[in-house]
Amino acid sequence: MDSIDPMDPIDQMELMDPDPIGSAQVGSAQVGSAKVVDSAHVDPPRIDPAEIDPAEPSGAEGSNEGGDGGGLHIAMVAPPWYDIPPRGYGGIESMTADLARGLTLRGHRVTLIGAGAGVDLRTYDEPPSERIGEAIPEMVHAAQAARFLDDIEADVIHDHSLAGPLGARGRGAPTIVTCHGEVTGEFGRFYRSLATTVSLVAISWAQRALASDLNWIGRVHNAVDVSTFPYRDRKDDWVLWLGRFNPDKGAHLAIEAARAAGRRILLAGKRTERAEQAYFDTHVEPLLGPDVEYLGEVGAELKRELLSKAHCLIFPLQWEEPFGMIMIEAMACGTPVVALRRGSVPEIVVDGVTGFVRDSLQELPAAIEEAGGLDFAVVRAHAVRRFDVAMMARGYERIYRRAIARAQAREPQHLLPLAR
């Protein structure tokens, strides 16, 4: 972990929850608005956040409602691949939609640039989803976004795309870039080449530690609108794996762990890219059977139903993932997470409280069984306290203000001549 400046308010914010008690109250009040899937849905009791992490500071910094220091105009650039919010797969697009809404609730103006539905300015009428991973759509998107940005008087630009930051040099407003993926190898070289042209935001301490020399301006965990996820205090007996079919996500390992635990497993996720289909055909499809069911790529409503009903979510990562959105979505439903200790997992899952973090595949079956003994209301309360969209919006608000202050400090000083 990078050293923390004790006088730096951003880094202090990163190490503690702003107004955790207030946020828990907001989340509890919103629980009733979540979709009720069946009669097992009940409102969880209000939990004192100290029950989850008694060692964490609890100093309040004011209400979660309303902005801090006046509203900003934020120009936000989403990736080009899916609608905002996405109809199915699309973790970055979902996060972008939630952040824009959260910032608006705090009194800021957000101009959202993206592809398809749900944006203010479109680079594509329909997202080129079938071409995900190709260079040309990303380049077209970045070029069109740059033209839009030329005509926007924004206080700060927040870019979630890959190629977009290449146009940041010479802009009047500072550019913030959230690193949603890898920051090592060629990705690290790319971010280093941008030097001080942009300021980078990490989505976990684990990600930041992999490339501590990059031009980081802060760390803000991803979040979800917890109120849109149904809580259920009684779970079904099957295990859930949900994600993109890729060896790094370990769907085949999830099947093996569930079978070793004697439980049925449901799989849901994306396999539209060639490499994803090849992995599915080779490693997953041969394991399908009466105890292993593939549901296809599910939409937002069915995903929430599955997450709320599952005995647990299993997350056997095989790489240092910077942040797993599906983990906080599961916890928002009160569903425990059983995961391997990779990447950001220990930052997200409280071992023995909101799930189990294990070091080996051999330990997963026992952890799956133990998950049923956890307090699902505490799991939900942890999501409200640490991973609700209000927290994320507040964190980015402070990042923006820091970036603006830095940009102003770098502006050349025009001094009057000394009086004779």
N, C-alpha and C positions, 0 to 999 in steps of 0.2 A: 504494500500500500504506500502511496506517496505520503510524504510528510505533510502534516496539517498545520497551517498557520493559525495559532490560537486567536489571532485578531481578525481572521478572515471570516466574515459572516456567512459566505456561501458554503465554505467547508464545514462550518459549525452546523449549518442547516443540513448538510449531507449526513452528518453523524447522529442527528437526532430528529425525531418527528416534530414538525411544527404543530403545536396545538393538538396533540394526539387525543386528548379527552374531548375537545370540541368536535374533531372529525368523527370520532366514534358515535357521538350523539347525532350528527348529521346522518351517518350511515344507518343507524338504527331507525331513524325516522323514515328513511327511504325504503327500508326493507319491504314494507307493505306494497310498494309499487312494482315489485318484481313479479314476473309472470308466474302464476300458479299452475303447475302442470298437473298435479293430482292432489288428492286430499291429504297426502303426507306433508304438504307444505305448511310450515308454521313460522311465525316470526320468532327469531332466536332471542333469548333474553339478552338484555344489555350487559356487556361484560366490561369490567374495569380493565383498561389496557395494562395496568400494572400486573395483572394475572398472567399476561403473556410474556412480558419482558421487564421484570421489576427493577433491573439494573439500569434501564434506559432513562435519561432525563425526561421529565414531564413538564418542563416549563412551557406555558402557553405563550404564543406570539400574536394573539388576536384571533378574530373570526376568520373562517375559511371563506366567508362571503365578501365580495367586493375586492377591488384592487388595492395596491399599496403604492402610494405616491403619484397617482394620476394614471390615466389610461394611455397605453401605447398602441401604435399601429404596427402590427406584426404581419409581414408578408411571409406566408408559409408555403413551401414547395413540397408536395407529396411525390412519391414515386409514380411512374406512369402506368403501372401494370393492372390496377384494379380500381373500381369505383370507391368513393369515400362516403360512408364506410363500405367495406366490401360485403358482397352478398354471401360469400363463403370464406375461402382461404384469403389471407391478407393481413398478417399481424401488424406490419408497419402502417398500413392504411387504416386499420382499426384504431391504433394508437394515435395517429394523426387526427382522425375525426374526433376522438375523445378530448385530445389536448386543445384543439381549436374551440370546442364547445366549452371546456373548462375555463379557458382564457376569456372567452366572451362573457361568461358568468361573473368573472372577476373584474369586468368593466373595461376590457381591452377590445380593440377592433382587430379582427383577423381577416385578411384577404387570402383565401386558399387557392393555390394554383395546382392543378392536377389534370387527370384524364377522366372522362366519363362523367357520371352523375355525382352530385354532392359538392361540387367545387364552384368557386366564383369565376375563375378564368380557366378555360379548357385548352390543353395542348393537343388533345385528341378527343373527338366526339365520342368514340368508343375506345375503352382501354385495349391496347394490343396484348391481351392476356396470353394468347396462344403463342406469342413471340417472346415470352419472358426469357431473359438471359441473353438476347441478341443485343448487339451494340447500337444498331441504327435507331430503334425506337427510343433508347435512352438519350442518344445524341439529339434527335429531333425534339424530344421533350425538353432537354436542357436549353437548346437554342430558343425555342418558343417561350419558355419560362423567362429567359434573360430579356427577351423583348418586352414581355409584360412588366418585368421589374423595372425597366427603364422608365416606365410611365407611372410608377407607384411611388408616392412619397411615404415611405415606411420608416419607422424608427429603427427597426431591426428586421433582418431576413433570417428565417429559420428553414434550412434546407434538409430534407430527409432523403433526397435522391442521391445517386452515385456520381453522375457526371455534372450535375448542377454547380457544385462548388468551384469548378474550373472557371466560371465566369465571375467569381467574387472580387477579383483584383480591380481596384479603382472605383468600387461602389461608394456612394455617399454614406450608406448605412452599413453597420457591421453585419457580417454573416456568421450565423451559428450553424454548425453541422452536428447532428446527432449520429453517432457511429452505431448503426444497427447490427452490424455484422463483424467480420474479422478485422483486426487491426494489426496483424502480423503479416509477414511475407510481402507480397506485392501490394496488398491493401495498405500495409504500414508504409511502404515506400511512397504510395500515392498520397497518403495524408501528410507525410513528411515533406513532400514536394510542394505542398500548399503553404508550408511554413506558417507565417503569421497572417496570411491572407484570410484565413477563417479561424474561428475558435471552435474547438471540438468538445462535445459533451459525451461522456461515457454513460452507459446504461447500467453499469455495475462496477464495483471496485475490482472484481476479478478481471473484467475487460481492460480497465485502466492499467492494472498492474502488468499486463502482457506487453504494453508499449508505453511505459511511464514517461518517455522522452517526447511524446507528441504534444502538440499545443493545446492541452486540455484547459478548459475554463471551469469545469465542474463535473459532477455526477448527479444524474437524476434517474431514479428507477422508473421503468415503465409502469403504467397503471391501467385500470379499467373502471368503468362506471359500475361499481359494485351493485347499485340498486337495480340494474338490469339482469342480474344473475339470481335465479331462484334458490333460496335456502330450503333444505329439507333435512329434518333430523332423523329420518329413517332411510337407510340406504338399501339398495338391492345387493345381491351377492356376487355380481360379476365385476370384473376389473376392466378399466378403460385405458386404451392407448389412443392418443389423438395427435396428429401432426402431419408433417410432410414425409413421404416415404423416401428415406435416405439412410444409408448405413449409419450415419452419425446419430440418428434419432433412435436406432435400436428397436424397431418394431418386432423383429424376429426374436430378440432377446426378451422382450416383454411377453411374447407368447410362451417362451420356455419357462419364464419365472411364474406366470399364471398357472401353467400346467403343473409345475412342481408344487404349487400351493393348492392344487386341486380345485381351481376356480376357472369358470368360463371367462373368456376375454372378448371384448368387442373392440374392433379397430375401425378408425375413421380418419380419413385424411386425403391429401392431395397426391396424385401420381400422374400428372399431365405431362411433365417433361420426360424426355427419352430416358435419362438416367434413372429417374424415379420409377418408371415403368419396368426398366430392366431389373432394378433391385427388387421390386415387388414380385416379378415373375420368378426370379431365382431364389429368393430367400423367404418370402412371405406366403405366396400362394401354395407352395407344397405343404405348408403347415396348417392350412385351413381345414376345418372339420367341425363336428358337432359342438366342440368346446371353443372354437375359434371362428368368429363371424366378422366378415368385412362389410362395412355399411356404405362404403363409398365416401365421397367428399360431402360433408354435411353443411347445411346453412346455419345461420346464427341461432335460430330458434331450437332446432334439433340438437345443436351442440350444447346449448344450455340445459336442455332436458337430460341429455346423457351425462353431463358433468354433475348435475344435481343428484342423479340416481345412483351413480357408480359407488361401489364399495370403496374404491380408491382409484386415483390416477397413477399409472406407472410410467416412469420417465427414466429409462435406462440409457442416458446419454453416453455417447462414445467420442465426444469432443468437448472442448472448453467453450460451451455455448455462453455468449455474453448475457443473455436473458431469455428465459422461457415463459412467454406470455401464458401458455396453457396452464402453467402451475398456479399463477395468481387467479386465473379464471376458475380453476377447480376449487381453490380455497375460498373464492367469493361465494361458491355454492355450499360451503361447509364441508367439502370433500377432501380428505387427506391426500397427500402426495407422497408416493414412495419413489425415491430417485437415487441415482448414483452421485457420488460426490465429485462433480465435474463443473467447471466454470462457475456460474453465479448461483448454483443450487444452494450452497450453505447460506447465502445472503437472503434467499427467498423463503426457504422452508426451515422452520424452527424444529429441529430434531426432537422427536418425542412429544411435540405439542401440535404442530400443524401437519405432521407427516413424519417420515423417517428418511434420513440421509445415510446411505450405506456405502462402503468402500469396495464391495465386490458383488458380482452377480449372484454368488452362492448365498448371500445374505438377504436377497430380495424376497424369496418365498415366505420366510418367517416374518419379514416386515409387512408384507401384504396382509398376513393374518392379524398382526398386531394393530393394523390401522383401524379396524373396527372398534377398538377399545378407546379411541381418542374422543375428546369432547368436540363435536362438530360445531357447536356454537362458538367455541373459542377459535376454531379454525376460521370461521366466518369473521369474527371480530378482528382477528389479525389482518385479514384482507382489507377490512374497512379502515383499520388504523394506519396501515403502511402502504397499501397499494390502491387506494381509491383515487380517482381522477383529480379530485381537489388537491391532493398532495402533489401530484405531478405538475399541475398548473402552477401551483405556488412555487415549486422549485424552478421551473423554467422562467417564471416572472422575474425571479431574482437573478438568474443567469443573464437574461436580457439586459437588466439594468447594469449589471457588472460590465457586459460587453459594450454598452453605450458609454459608460464612464471611461473605460479603457480607450475607446475610439476618440473621445473628446480630449483625453490627456495626451494622445499622440498628435493631435492637430497642431500645426505650426503656430507659434505665438507671435502675434503682431504687436510689437512694443512701440509705444510712443517715444519720440526722441526726448532725451533728458532736457529739462529746462536749463537755460543758461543763466 
